[in-house]
Amino acid sequence: MIIDHQMTVVEEVRSFKEAVAAKHGFDVARIVHAARQRQEASGRRIIRQGELTSAGQLATLPESKSEGEDYPQSESELRR
């Protein structure tokens, strides 16, 4: 793939994503399968959600907070 030197980073990433998707027939299952094969072939340790890390901690995805979650949600909570 030839990347134009005038491309922005975003354009370059989008171009790469489009090329990868096209290579796998725009099939999400095939794209994910190929990505996992590349991960395994990299030789790097891959920690999946639910595994223990080298520090003995459980690998989890960070929980996202809803906007305004830290604020009382009802009138009764306001009185506390």
N, C-alpha and C positions, 0 to 999 in steps of 0.2 A: 504494500500500500504506500503510495507516494503522498506525503503530507505537504501542502503548500505552506511556505514559511510565513505567509501573512495570515494564516488561520489563527483564530483565538483558541485558547485552551478548551473552551466549551464546544466550539465547532469541531475541534480535533477529537474530543471525547465522543461527541455525537456521531462523527464519521466512523470512528472505531466500532462503536456499538452497532451501527447500521451494517457494517461489514461483517461483524461476528454473527448478527442475526441472519443476514442473507446467506452466509456460509452454512447455516444450520436450518435453512428453509423457514425462518421466522417461527420455528417450533420451540416454545419455551422449554419443554422437557428436554429436547436435544441440546439446547443452549446450556442448561443447568448441568446436564450430564457431562458435556465437554469441559465446563468450568471445573467440575469436581475432578475430572481426570487430570486437568492441568495442575490442580492443587496437590493431588497425590503424587504426580510426577515431579513436583518441585523439590521434594525431599524435606520440606519444612514441616514442623509439627503443626498439625491442624487441631484446634480445640473447638469442638462442637458444643452447642448449648447442652447443659446437663452433665458434662464431663468435669472431672476435677483438674484444676490447673496444677502446675508444679508447686505452687504455694499451698496446695491442699484446699483451695477455695473452689466452690461450685461455679462453673462458667454459666452465666445467665445473660440475657439481653437486658439492657437498662430499661426500667419502667418509665414510661413517659407520663408526665403530669398534664392534665387538662388545663387549659387556660383558666385561671381563677380558682384552681383547686385549693389553694391555701386560704381562701376566704370562706366565711360561713355560707352554707348553702340554703339555710332556711331561717325564718324569723326566730324560731326557738333556739337555734345555734347562736344568734346574735345576742341573746339574753345571757348566755353562759359567761 
